């Protein structure tokens, strides 16, 4: 899948399908990409990336889910660029099976890319592997257009 106006492309594994801005697995896992403009961003915020965005990511995750274990952060790479991977074990309701929300955070030019996989049972392991395949296939093709309201 290539989104030229957004400056990236990636391979959608079969049998995942794309609907608008979401790529979904048959079991309901979702992969999304959010682009935030860093033009005119606070220099301290920029200097501390990716750590400076983590409070916003955690707040968003806690808005939609109950975080059931501490977040795990590790180093990653996307298209040869240094990235961070942040993983939250979550549930929607206490009686629900555990899910996982993964964020990959990467800088490209004047943009911050937040790639997110929300992985749901019953195919969480295979969906996690498919999300990793999308990350490994992800390529920057041109500078992204500035996002509206960035």
N, C-alpha and C positions, 0 to 999 in steps of 0.2 A: 504494500500500500504506500503510495507516495502522496504527500500533501505539499506541493511545491510552495504554496503561499505561506506555509508554516515552516519551511526549511528542513524537512526531514522525510525519511522513508523507512519502512520496516516491513518485514515479512509476517503476514498473518498466517499462523499454522492452521491446517485443516483439523478439525471442523469449526474453528472459531469463525465468527462473522462480524462485520462492522456495520453498525447502525449509527449514522451521524458521527458523533465524537467518541463513541464507545465501541470497543471491540469485545465481544462476549463469547464465552465458551458455552457449549450445550448445557453444562451443569450450573450456569449462572455466574461464573467468575467474570470479572470485568477488568479491562485494561484501558486506561485513559492517559492522555498527555495534556498537561497544562503548561503554557508558556507565559512567563512573567517578564515584562520589560524591566531592565535594570538601568535604563537611561535616567539620569538625575537621581539615582538611588543614593541614600546616605553612605558616605565613604566608610564609616565604621561598620555598617551592615554588610557592605561589599567585602571588606577586609576579613570579616568573620564567617563568610559563607564557607561551607553549608550550615555550620552550627547556628547561625543567626536566623535561619528559616525554620529550625526544628520546633520552636514553641508554636508557630502557626500550624505546622503539620500536626503536631500533637493535639492542639485544640480542635482542629477539624476532625481528626480521627475520633476524639472523645465526644464530639457533637453527635456523630452517627452511630458510635459503637461504645460498648463497655470494654475497656482495655483490661485484659485478664492477667497479663504478665508484663514485666518491664520491657520496654522497647530495646531492641538490639540493633546496634549500628556497626557497619563494617565498610571497608573500602571496596569500591567497584570501579569498573571502567565502561564507558559507553563510547563507541566509535573512536577509541584511542584516547579519550579524554578522561581525566580523573573524575570520579563520581563517588557519591556516598549512597549506601543502601541502608534504609531504616525499615525495620520489620516490627509490626505490632501484632501480637496474638489478641484476638478480639472475639466478642459475641454480640449479637444484636439484643437478645433477651437472655436471661440467666439459663433458661431451659434449652436454648439452642446449642447446636454443635459449635465447637470452636472454629473460627475463621482466621484469616491472616490478611493483613493489609501491608503491602510492600511499597515503599517509595524509593525511587532512584532519583537523585538530585545531581544535575550536571549543568555546568555553565557552557554557553556557546555564544561568543560575541557579547552583545549587550542584552542577552536573554538568559533567564534561568528556566530550565526545563525540569518539570516535576512529572515523572512517569510513575503511574500508580497501578498496582494490580491488587484487586480485592478478590481473594481466593476463597471459594466456598466448597463445603462438602457436597456431594460425596466424592468428587474427583479432584480434591485439593492437591494431591501429590502430582498428578499428571498436568493439572492446570498450572502449578508452580513451574514445572519443567517447560511448559509451553510459553509462559511469561518470560522465562529466562531466554528461550529461543528468540522471542521478539526483541529483548534487550540486546542479544548478541547480533541480531540482524539490523539493528537501528543504525542509520547513517544520517549525518547532516549533509544536506545537498546545497544549501545556500543560506545566507543570513535570513532569519525569519522576519516577517513583517511585524512592526511593533503592535503588540496586542492592545485592543481598545481598553482603556481604563486601567492598564497594566498593573 
